[in-house]
Amino acid sequence: MNSQKVPLWLRWLVPVVLVITWLGIAGIGGPTFGRLEEVSSNDQASFLPAGAEATEAGDWQAKFRDSEEIPAVVIVENDTAFTPAQLGEAAQLKADIEALKLGSAVVGPIPSEDGKAVQFIVPMASSDELREKVQELRNVVQPGAPDGMQAFVTGPAGLTADLVNAFGGIDGILLLVALGAVFVILLLVYRSVVLPLAVLFTSVFALCAAILLVFGMAKLGWIQLNGQSQGILSILVIGAATDYALLYVARFREALTHTTNRTQAVITAWKASFEPILASGATVIIALLCLLFSDLNSNKALGPVAAAGILCSLFAALTLLPALMALLGRAAFWPFRPKLLPDDEREPEIVTGLEGQKGLWRATGRLVSKRPRVVWVASVLLLLAASTGLMQLKANGVPQTDVILSASDAVDGQEALARHFDAGSGSPAVVVASEGAAQQVLEKVKAADGVGDAYLLADGNVPITGAPGTPADPAVRDGRVLINATLNSAADSIEAEEAVKSLRVAVKDADADALVGGVTATALDTNTTAQRDLVVIIPIVLVVILFILMLLLRSVVAPVLLVLSVVLSYGAAMGVSAWVFNGVFGFSGADATVPLFGFVFLVALGVDYNIFLMSRVREESLKHGTRPGILRGLAVTGGVITSAGVVLAATFAALGVIPIMFLVQLAFIVAFGVLLDTVLVRSLLVPALAYDIGSKIWWPGKLARESSSAPVAPREEEEASVGR
């Protein structure tokens, strides 16, 4: 197509309108990034399903409170027993704390049995300013501690504040690291400044659109946003948009070698890349939406949040990037602009599939074609060996004090609390019992393993201890009473979870309707529900992906083998990750949701690269036959898919800058798994297996009925020996 024959509106008007439209979206969505905290929550209880026992207990507990408050625990610790004078100094802190007016009445000072510590229970009004209020409290109690003593602010409020602080890098550091890594990789790949900037603009504008969409959904109450899903959204959009952009750019560059007309090249590249990009995006979106089958609200929220990000990435790669390429043309690749090939070099005769190829991907193709069975069997054995590490994965939850990997005053305070008090004193288990069975339930609670003390609560959450001047009658709401049970172990420990399990069994003997909630019960129910989700969602995701691949490849055999390959790759990635987490990082375990998130991202994103490869292989097979098509498809997509894999691995690795164990673990799993998929599965295992099977890989489609061998040209003797 000559430029004179291309309408002006197609050459200039459409690209300019698209760019201006995306600038408008970015102008609105960009500032919205700073407002995500308005609709975000990091309260673990809000992640639970409505039917969890801890959730039901929390709903009842709310009826006994006049206001929503989260307790902070202030602990003052000394190396030796407090003297009377020092106790007086510590007691002075109470007046200083109450002067802050953070919530209802402060309880304390409560001395420890060893006399080396005192604690205060400080109820704090639940609000968006919890982090700031906790810092105010720390600014008072730490300088106000008696000389030579240490003061900490911990408990649920302190831990929540430190968790929010740890997520604070999401808005700035995470994006800078991710974008910086992508820019450097693109510079190395394309040796151009203009093209990396165009790709980055596409990714950033896609993120702005995703933020705007997610903010609106959260504002309307359709989803529940938290720091975890917010961080994953940013990384996923940048990585996916860049991957789709790289696929389009590869086709655009290829088209420029066949025409001088940049508009024609844009259209040709769009037609060639539309189906694989759409299939890839649809696969990831539908896989992520399978998280809606989860019982955990946090998983349900991540599904539509991440799916919205992929949707925006898809639209940006198919609209904004082509518009930019239409305006820039060959200048996008400056200073190494693609050159127009002479007519006799444009369409080499394809016999084996390696004609015209050189370097790494020619060598890879030769290896695959000479020893296909050896290559794929060796690859499978290597992946199976790596998968054995799965048995070392401890994904049954971790103490909340281990979740934050950076320095945390609250974590230090929990350790101090455990040294001098019943470790669960700041976060008691909560038992909701029928009024008529209150005393019987209280006795069962006191006798339960792992419980240090228990008492009924009067109005205002005042303990009924029987001491003179204390309330005598418990508070009653709709025929229910409330019991606080102080656990011997830290509320976020595995031992505390075992105590809650025993407690639930014990109280049911006295009251079949009794409920056990609190911080520990919330963590326990979260882990239990996450493990159930793993069993339910994995089969759904696999069936959905298999169906999409069958539609794309018009085959049954190829999709089944592709799904099996990414499942095997997932097992290997998780196995290696378990060894690294235990032996290198020394993590105490992993969040129960880590295997599920790792599966959804690795399987969906791993299938991406197989879609890019096999869609091109099918295209080449229709022209040249299956075995030559496999080698040619591998060679022409090798560079772009490898670049895309490295980019996605680098962007997910950027999650590691956020000092949250879950995000660090997910960063490693996905980054390593994507590289494994890119380097081993897509480059060796899948091509070798397909080459070994031959045309039957397309069964029951028409391609399956082609001759299994391609004609060999005498002048290509060396190549012919490879193709046989």
C-alpha positions in Angstrom: 0.0 0.0 0.0 1.5 3.4 -1.0 1.2 6.3 1.3 -0.8 8.2 -1.3 -3.5 5.6 -1.1 -3.8 5.7 2.7 -6.5 8.2 3.8 -5.4 11.1 5.8 -7.7 10.1 8.7 -6.1 6.7 8.9 -2.5 8.0 8.7 -2.8 10.8 11.2 -6.3 11.5 12.6 -6.9 8.1 14.2 -3.4 7.7 15.8 -3.6 11.3 17.2 -7.1 10.8 18.6 -6.0 7.6 20.3 -3.0 9.2 21.9 -5.0 12.2 23.1 -7.6 9.8 24.5 -5.0 7.9 26.5 -3.4 11.1 27.7 -6.8 12.1 29.1 -7.2 8.7 30.8 -3.7 9.0 32.3 -4.4 12.6 33.4 -7.3 11.4 35.5 -6.0 8.0 36.5 -2.5 9.1 37.6 -3.6 11.4 40.4 -6.0 8.7 41.6 -3.1 6.5 42.6 -2.5 8.7 45.6 -6.2 8.2 46.6 -6.2 4.4 46.7 -5.7 4.5 50.5 -9.2 6.0 50.8 -10.7 2.7 49.6 -8.0 0.3 50.9 -8.0 -1.9 54.0 -5.3 -4.1 55.5 -7.5 -5.5 58.3 -7.1 -9.3 58.2 -10.6 -9.9 59.6 -12.1 -8.2 56.5 -10.5 -10.9 54.3 -12.6 -13.7 55.8 -15.7 -15.2 54.3 -19.0 -14.3 55.9 -19.6 -17.9 57.1 -16.3 -18.2 59.0 -16.7 -18.7 62.7 -14.3 -15.9 63.5 -16.4 -13.6 61.3 -19.6 -14.5 63.1 -17.9 -14.1 66.5 -16.7 -10.7 65.3 -20.2 -9.6 64.3 -21.4 -10.5 67.8 -18.5 -8.8 69.5 -19.3 -5.6 67.6 -22.7 -5.5 69.4 -20.9 -5.2 72.7 -18.8 -2.3 71.7 -20.0 1.3 71.8 -17.4 2.2 69.2 -15.1 0.5 66.8 -11.7 0.3 68.6 -8.5 -1.6 68.1 -6.3 -2.3 71.1 -2.7 -1.2 71.3 -0.5 -2.7 73.9 2.2 -0.5 75.5 4.9 -2.5 77.3 7.7 -1.0 79.4 10.5 -3.4 80.1 13.4 -3.3 82.5 16.4 -5.6 83.0 15.7 -5.9 86.7 12.6 -5.8 88.8 10.9 -2.4 89.1 11.5 -0.4 92.2 8.5 1.4 93.8 9.9 4.7 92.4 10.2 3.3 88.9 6.7 1.9 89.1 5.5 5.4 89.9 7.4 6.8 86.9 5.8 4.1 84.7 2.4 4.8 86.1 2.8 8.5 85.1 2.7 7.3 81.5 -1.0 6.5 81.9 -1.9 10.2 82.2 0.3 11.1 79.3 -1.4 8.4 77.1 -4.9 9.4 78.2 -4.1 13.0 77.3 -3.8 11.9 73.6 -7.5 11.0 73.7 -7.0 8.0 71.3 -10.1 6.1 72.4 -11.8 4.8 75.6 -10.2 4.4 79.0 -6.6 3.1 79.2 -6.2 -0.1 81.3 -3.0 -0.3 83.4 -0.3 -0.2 84.5 -0.4 -4.0 84.8 2.8 -5.4 86.3 4.3 -8.8 85.2 4.8 -11.6 87.7 8.6 -11.3 87.4 8.3 -7.6 88.2 10.4 -6.6 85.2 7.7 -5.1 83.0 4.4 -3.3 83.0 1.8 -3.1 80.3 -1.0 -0.8 79.3 -4.0 -1.7 77.1 -4.8 1.4 75.0 -8.1 1.2 73.0 -7.7 3.2 69.8 -10.6 4.4 67.7 -10.5 2.5 64.3 -10.0 5.1 61.6 -8.0 5.9 58.5 -5.4 7.6 60.7 -4.5 4.6 62.7 -0.9 4.7 61.6 -0.6 8.3 62.6 -2.2 7.7 66.0 0.1 4.8 66.7 3.1 7.0 65.9 1.7 9.7 68.3 1.5 7.1 71.0 5.1 6.0 70.3 6.3 9.6 70.4 4.9 9.8 74.0 5.7 6.5 75.6 9.2 5.9 74.2 10.7 9.2 75.4 8.5 8.9 78.6 9.8 5.6 79.7 11.9 5.6 82.9 15.7 5.9 82.4 17.3 2.7 81.3 14.1 1.1 80.2 12.6 0.3 76.9 9.0 1.0 75.8 7.2 -0.6 72.8 3.8 -0.2 71.2 2.5 -3.4 69.9 -0.8 -5.4 69.9 -3.2 -5.4 67.0 -3.1 -1.6 66.5 0.7 -1.5 66.6 1.1 -4.5 64.2 -1.5 -3.1 61.8 0.3 0.3 61.7 3.7 -1.3 61.0 2.1 -3.4 58.3 0.7 -0.3 56.6 4.1 1.3 56.9 5.7 -1.7 55.2 3.2 -1.3 52.3 4.1 2.4 52.1 6.7 1.8 49.3 4.0 0.6 46.9 3.2 4.1 45.7 6.8 5.1 44.8 9.7 2.7 45.3 8.0 -0.3 43.8 7.0 1.5 40.6 10.4 3.2 40.2 12.2 -0.1 40.6 9.9 -2.0 38.2 9.9 0.7 35.5 13.7 1.2 35.9 14.2 -2.6 35.4 12.0 -2.7 32.3 13.7 0.4 30.8 17.1 -1.1 31.2 16.1 -4.4 29.7 14.4 -2.8 26.7 17.5 -0.6 26.1 19.6 -3.7 26.0 17.2 -5.6 23.7 16.4 -2.8 21.2 19.5 -0.5 21.6 17.1 2.3 21.1 15.9 5.1 23.4 12.7 6.0 21.6 11.1 2.5 21.5 11.6 1.7 25.2 10.0 5.0 26.1 7.0 4.2 23.8 6.6 0.8 25.5 6.9 2.3 29.0 4.3 5.0 28.2 2.0 2.2 27.1 2.6 0.3 30.4 2.2 3.4 32.6 -0.9 4.6 30.8 -2.4 1.1 31.1 -1.7 1.3 34.8 -3.4 4.7 35.1 -6.5 3.3 33.4 -6.4 0.2 35.7 -6.1 2.4 38.8 -9.1 4.5 37.7 -11.1 1.4 37.1 -10.2 -0.3 40.4 -10.7 2.9 42.4 -14.2 3.2 41.0 -15.0 -0.5 41.8 -13.7 -0.1 45.3 -15.6 3.2 45.8 -18.8 1.5 44.8 -18.2 -1.3 47.2 -17.9 -4.0 44.5 -14.4 -5.1 45.6 -12.3 -4.8 48.7 -8.9 -3.4 48.0 -5.8 -4.0 50.2 -2.1 -3.2 50.0 -1.4 -6.7 48.8 -3.6 -6.6 45.7 -2.6 -3.0 45.1 1.1 -4.0 44.8 0.3 -7.0 42.6 -1.9 -4.8 40.3 1.0 -2.4 39.6 3.5 -5.1 38.8 1.0 -7.2 36.8 0.0 -4.3 34.6 3.5 -3.1 33.9 4.7 -6.7 33.1 1.7 -7.7 31.0 1.5 -4.5 29.0 5.2 -4.7 28.3 4.9 -8.3 27.2 2.0 -7.6 24.8 3.9 -4.5 23.5 7.0 -6.6 22.8 4.9 -9.1 20.8 3.4 -6.3 18.7 6.7 -4.5 18.3 8.3 -7.7 16.9 5.6 -8.0 14.3 5.8 -4.3 13.5 9.6 -4.5 13.0 9.1 -7.6 10.8 6.5 -5.8 8.7 8.8 -2.8 8.2 11.3 -5.1 6.4 8.6 -5.7 3.8 7.1 -2.2 3.2 8.1 1.4 3.3 4.6 2.4 4.3 4.4 2.7 8.1 0.6 2.7 8.2 0.6 -0.6 6.3 3.2 -2.0 8.7 1.1 -1.0 11.7 -2.0 -2.7 10.2 -0.1 -5.8 9.2 1.4 -6.1 12.7 -1.9 -5.5 14.4 -3.6 -8.2 12.3 -0.8 -10.7 13.0 -0.6 -10.0 16.8 -4.2 -9.4 17.6 -5.2 -13.0 18.0 -2.3 -14.2 20.2 -2.5 -11.0 22.3 -6.2 -11.3 22.7 -6.0 -15.0 23.5 -3.2 -14.4 26.0 -5.0 -11.6 27.7 -8.3 -13.5 27.8 -6.6 -16.5 29.3 -5.1 -14.5 32.1 -8.3 -12.5 32.8 -10.5 -15.6 33.0 -7.9 -17.4 35.1 -7.8 -14.5 37.5 -11.6 -14.2 37.6 -11.7 -17.9 38.8 -10.5 -16.4 42.1 -14.2 -15.3 42.5 -14.9 -18.9 43.5 -12.7 -18.3 46.5 -14.2 -18.1 50.0 -11.6 -15.6 51.1 -12.6 -12.0 50.4 -9.0 -11.0 49.8 -8.8 -13.6 47.0 -12.1 -12.6 45.6 -10.9 -9.0 45.5 -7.6 -9.8 43.8 -9.5 -11.6 41.0 -11.3 -8.6 39.5 -8.6 -6.1 40.5 -5.9 -8.0 38.6 -8.3 -8.9 35.7 -9.0 -5.1 35.4 -5.3 -4.5 35.1 -4.9 -7.1 32.4 -7.9 -5.7 30.5 -6.3 -2.3 30.5 -2.9 -3.7 29.4 -4.7 -5.5 26.5 -6.4 -2.3 25.3 -3.3 -0.2 25.7 -1.1 -2.7 23.7 -3.7 -2.9 20.9 -4.6 0.8 20.7 -2.1 3.2 22.2 1.1 1.4 21.1 0.0 1.0 17.4 -1.0 4.7 17.4 2.5 5.6 18.7 4.1 3.3 16.1 2.0 4.9 13.3 3.2 8.3 14.3 6.9 7.3 14.8 7.4 4.7 12.0 11.0 3.6 11.6 12.1 6.4 13.9 10.9 4.4 16.8 13.9 2.1 16.3 16.5 4.9 16.0 19.5 4.6 15.6 19.1 0.9 14.4 16.2 1.3 12.1 14.9 -1.9 10.3 15.9 -1.9 6.7 13.7 -2.9 3.7 14.8 -6.3 2.5 15.4 -6.9 -1.2 12.6 -8.9 -2.9 14.8 -12.0 -3.3 15.5 -12.0 0.5 12.0 -11.5 1.8 10.5 -14.9 1.4 13.2 -17.6 1.5 12.2 -21.1 0.5 11.3 -23.0 3.7 12.3 -26.7 3.8 13.4 -27.4 7.3 12.4 -24.2 9.1 15.9 -23.0 9.9 16.5 -21.3 6.6 17.7 -17.7 7.1 18.1 -18.2 10.9 21.4 -17.8 12.8 22.8 -17.6 16.3 21.3 -18.9 19.4 17.9 -19.8 18.0 19.3 -21.6 15.0 21.4 -23.7 17.4 18.4 -24.3 19.6 16.4 -25.4 16.6 19.1 -27.8 15.5 19.2 -29.4 19.0 15.5 -29.8 19.1 15.3 -31.3 15.6 18.3 -33.7 16.0 17.4 -35.1 19.4 13.8 -34.2 20.1 13.0 -37.1 22.4 16.2 -36.7 24.4 15.5 -33.0 24.8 12.0 -33.3 26.1 12.6 -36.3 28.3 15.6 -34.6 29.9 13.5 -31.5 30.4 10.7 -33.4 32.1 13.1 -35.3 34.4 14.7 -32.0 35.4 11.4 -30.4 36.2 10.3 -33.5 38.1 13.4 -33.5 40.2 12.9 -29.8 41.1 9.3 -30.6 42.0 10.4 -32.8 44.8 11.0 -29.7 46.9 7.2 -29.3 47.1 7.3 -31.6 50.1 9.4 -29.0 52.0 6.9 -26.2 51.4 5.4 -25.0 54.7 2.4 -23.1 53.5 0.2 -23.3 56.5 0.5 -19.7 57.6 3.1 -17.7 59.5 3.0 -15.7 62.7 1.9 -12.1 62.1 5.2 -11.0 63.7 7.1 -12.8 60.9 5.1 -11.2 58.1 6.9 -7.8 58.3 10.6 -8.3 57.2 11.8 -4.8 58.1 12.5 -3.4 61.6 9.2 -3.2 63.5 8.6 -1.8 67.0 5.4 -3.9 67.2 7.3 -7.1 66.5 9.9 -6.2 69.1 7.1 -5.4 71.5 5.4 -8.8 71.0 8.7 -10.5 71.9 9.0 -8.4 75.0 5.3 -9.2 75.9 6.0 -12.9 75.6 9.0 -12.6 77.9 7.0 -11.3 80.8 3.3 -11.9 80.4 0.9 -14.5 79.0 1.9 -13.9 75.4 -1.7 -13.6 74.2 -2.7 -11.0 76.8 -2.9 -8.1 74.3 -5.1 -10.1 71.8 -7.3 -12.4 73.7 -9.5 -15.1 72.2 -13.2 -14.0 72.2 -15.9 -16.5 73.1 -19.6 -15.7 72.4 -21.9 -17.8 74.5 -25.6 -18.1 75.4 -26.6 -16.2 78.5 -27.9 -19.4 80.2 -24.7 -21.3 79.6 -22.3 -18.5 80.5 -20.8 -20.0 83.7 -20.5 -23.5 82.2 -18.8 -22.1 79.1 -16.5 -20.0 81.3 -15.4 -23.1 83.2 -14.7 -24.9 80.0 -12.6 -22.0 78.7 -10.5 -21.8 81.9 -9.8 -25.5 81.8 -8.9 -25.6 78.1 -5.3 -26.3 77.0 -3.3 -23.2 76.2 -5.6 -20.7 78.1 -4.0 -18.7 80.9 -7.0 -16.8 82.2 -10.6 -16.1 81.2 -13.4 -13.8 82.4 -16.8 -12.6 81.5 -17.2 -9.0 80.3 -19.6 -6.3 81.6 -20.7 -3.3 79.7 -17.8 -1.2 78.4 -15.7 -4.4 78.1 -14.9 -4.3 81.8 -13.7 -7.7 83.2 -15.8 -9.3 85.9 -13.2 -10.5 88.3 -15.2 -10.7 91.5 -13.0 -8.1 93.2 -14.7 -5.4 95.3 -15.9 -2.5 93.2 -15.9 -4.4 89.9 -19.1 -5.2 88.0 -21.0 -8.3 89.0 -23.3 -8.9 86.0 -22.1 -9.6 82.4 -23.3 -7.5 79.5 -26.0 -9.3 77.5 -26.9 -8.7 73.8 -29.7 -10.7 72.3 -29.3 -13.5 74.8 -25.5 -13.7 74.3 -22.5 -12.9 76.6 -18.9 -12.3 75.9 -15.9 -14.0 77.4 -12.2 -13.0 77.0 -9.7 -15.8 77.1 -6.0 -14.9 77.5 -3.8 -17.5 75.7 -0.5 -18.6 77.0 1.1 -18.3 73.5 1.4 -15.2 71.3 -1.8 -14.6 69.5 -0.2 -15.0 66.0 1.7 -18.2 66.8 0.9 -21.8 65.6 0.6 -22.8 69.3 -2.2 -20.2 69.8 -4.0 -21.6 66.7 -3.9 -25.1 68.2 -5.2 -23.6 71.5 -8.2 -22.1 69.6 -8.9 -25.4 68.0 -9.1 -27.1 71.4 -11.1 -24.2 72.8 -13.7 -24.5 70.0 -14.1 -28.2 70.8 -14.3 -27.6 74.6 -17.0 -24.8 74.5 -19.3 -26.8 72.2 -19.7 -29.3 75.0 -21.3 -26.7 77.2 -23.0 -24.6 74.5 -23.6 -25.9 71.0 -24.0 -22.4 69.7 -20.9 -20.9 71.2 -18.5 -19.2 68.9 -14.7 -18.5 69.3 -13.2 -15.5 67.5 -10.4 -13.0 67.9 -7.1 -12.4 66.2 -5.9 -16.0 66.5 -9.2 -17.4 65.3 -9.2 -15.0 62.3 -5.7 -16.2 61.3 -6.8 -19.9 61.7 -9.9 -19.5 59.7 -8.0 -17.6 57.0 -5.5 -20.4 56.6 -8.2 -23.1 56.6 -10.2 -21.3 53.9 -7.1 -20.6 51.8 -6.3 -24.4 51.7 -9.8 -25.2 50.7 -9.6 -22.6 47.9 -6.5 -24.2 46.6 -8.3 -27.5 46.0 -11.4 -25.9 44.4 -9.8 -23.2 42.2 -6.9 -25.1 40.6 -9.1 -27.5 38.6 -11.4 -24.6 37.5 -8.4 -22.6 36.2 -7.0 -25.6 34.3 -10.3 -26.4 32.6 -10.7 -22.8 31.6 -7.2 -22.5 30.1 -7.5 -25.8 28.3 -10.8 -24.7 26.7 -9.3 -21.4 25.5 -6.2 -23.1 24.1 -8.4 -25.6 22.2 -10.3 -22.7 20.6 -7.1 -20.9 19.6 -5.1 -23.8 18.3 -8.1 -25.8 16.9 -6.6 -28.9 18.5 -7.0 -31.2 21.5 -3.5 -32.8 21.8 -1.5 -29.5 21.7 -3.6 -27.8 24.4 -3.4 -30.8 26.8 0.3 -31.0 26.4 0.7 -27.3 26.9 -1.3 -27.3 30.1 0.6 -30.3 31.4 3.9 -28.5 30.7 3.0 -25.4 32.7 1.6 -27.5 35.6 4.9 -29.3 35.7 6.8 -26.0 35.5 4.7 -24.7 38.4 5.6 -27.7 40.5 9.2 -27.2 39.8 9.1 -23.5 40.6 7.3 -24.2 43.9 9.8 -27.0 44.7 12.8 -24.8 44.2 11.1 -21.9 46.0 10.5 -24.1 49.1 14.3 -24.9 49.2 15.2 -21.3 48.8 12.7 -20.1 51.5 13.8 -22.7 54.0 17.5 -22.9 53.3 18.5 -19.5 52.0 16.0 -16.9 53.4 15.2 -18.9 56.6 11.5 -18.1 56.5 9.4 -19.7 59.2 6.9 -20.7 56.6 4.6 -19.3 53.9 1.2 -17.7 53.8 -1.5 -20.3 53.0 -2.5 -18.3 49.9 1.0 -18.4 48.4 0.5 -21.7 46.5 -2.8 -20.5 45.0 -1.5 -17.1 43.9 1.7 -18.7 42.6 -0.4 -21.2 40.6 -2.8 -18.6 39.1 0.0 -16.3 38.0 2.5 -19.0 36.8 0.0 -21.1 35.0 -1.8 -18.1 33.3 1.4 -16.3 32.5 3.3 -19.5 31.5 0.5 -20.3 29.1 1.0 -16.8 27.7 4.4 -17.7 26.3 3.2 -21.0 24.9 0.4 -19.1 23.2 2.9 -16.7 21.6 5.0 -19.6 20.5 2.3 -22.1 19.3 0.1 -19.5 17.6 3.1 -18.6 15.4 4.0 -22.3 15.0 0.5 -23.0 13.7 0.7 -20.0 11.4 4.0 -21.3 10.0 2.8 -24.9 9.9 -0.1 -23.9 7.6 2.5 -22.5 5.2 5.3 -25.0 5.4 4.3 -28.1 7.4 4.4 -28.9 11.0 8.0 -29.8 11.7 9.5 -26.9 9.7 6.8 -24.7 11.2 7.9 -25.7 14.7 11.5 -24.7 14.0 10.6 -21.5 12.2 8.1 -20.5 14.9 10.7 -21.2 17.6 13.4 -19.2 15.8 11.3 -16.1 14.9 9.6 -15.8 18.3 12.7 -16.8 20.4 14.1 -13.3 21.0 10.8 -11.6 21.7 9.4 -14.2 24.0 12.7 -14.4 25.9 12.7 -10.6 26.3 9.1 -10.7 27.4 9.9 -13.4 30.0 12.9 -11.4 31.4 10.8 -8.3 31.6 8.0 -10.0 33.4 10.4 -11.7 35.8 12.1 -8.4 36.5 8.9 -6.6 37.2 7.7 -9.3 39.6 11.1 -9.4 41.3 10.5 -5.7 42.1 7.9 -6.8 44.6 10.8 -7.9 46.7 11.5 -4.3 47.7 8.3 -4.3 49.8 9.3 -5.9 53.1 6.3 -8.2 53.4 7.0 -11.9 53.5 4.0 -12.8 51.2 5.1 -10.3 48.5 8.8 -11.4 48.7 7.8 -15.0 48.4 5.4 -14.3 45.5 8.1 -12.2 43.8 10.6 -15.1 43.9 8.1 -17.8 42.8 6.7 -15.8 39.8 10.1 -14.4 38.7 11.8 -17.8 38.9 8.9 -19.6 37.4 8.6 -17.2 34.5 12.3 -17.6 33.7 11.9 -21.4 33.9 9.0 -21.3 31.6 10.8 -19.0 29.1 14.1 -20.7 29.1 13.3 -24.4 29.5 9.6 -25.1 28.9 9.0 -22.8 25.9 12.5 -23.0 24.4 13.1 -26.8 24.7 10.4 -28.9 26.2 7.4 -27.8 24.2 9.2 -27.5 20.8 11.0 -30.8 21.2 7.8 -32.6 22.3 5.8 -31.1 19.4 8.6 -32.0 16.9 8.7 -35.6 18.2 4.9 -36.0 17.8 4.8 -34.2 14.4 1.6 -33.3 12.7 -0.5 -35.3 15.2 0.0 -32.5 17.7 -2.8 -30.7 15.8 -5.3 -33.6 16.2 -8.2 -33.6 15.4 -7.7 -30.5 13.2 -6.9 -30.5 9.5 -3.2 -30.0 10.1 -3.1 -33.4 11.8 -3.7 -35.1 8.5 -0.7 -33.6 6.7 2.3 -35.7 5.8 4.7 -36.0 8.7 7.7 -35.2 6.6 8.4 -32.1 4.4 10.0 -32.2 1.0 13.7 -31.7 1.1 15.5 -29.4 -1.4 18.9 -30.8 -2.6 20.6 -27.5 -2.3 19.8 -27.4 1.4 21.7 -30.5 2.2 22.8 -29.5 5.7 19.4 -28.2 6.7 17.8 -31.3 5.3 19.8 -33.5 7.6 18.5 -31.4 10.5 14.9 -31.6 9.3 14.7 -35.4 8.9 
